[in-house]
């Protein structure tokens, strides 16, 4: 399986970034141009839950919707999910993403937000998911 990752520094505690990412109401208001709505369509965010992301106009020419099955949760630190339906699923199988929020040692008011993907393109001509990485990191920058 192939892999790709990226990270950015956020000027907020890891706990706050974690809460923002996991709360559908909050995350849906951060940058509606990128993410119009997030909702749990099954479960409440624990492993096995299904979460649907409806992407906003800034991303709709790439991905309109993504349904994700949450596979792993380390409370306050990371969540791993597999895309099971939507536009990305049509070009990568599997497509597994982990979002991590790591406190910066010696600075409680900053954290590193990391995006990591493991994926396999369905055809040799499919490009690496750089657009997805860049969109995820750009969205995380919107956290503040």
Buried (B, 14 or more C-beta within 10 A) or exposed (E): EEEBBBBBEBEBBBBBBBBBBBEBEEBBEBBEEBBBBBEBEEEEBEEEBBBBBBBBEBBBEEBBBBBBBBBEBEEEBBBBBBBBBBBBBEBBBEBBBBBBBBBBEEEEEBBBBBBBBBBEBEEEEEEBBEBBBEBBBBBBEBBE
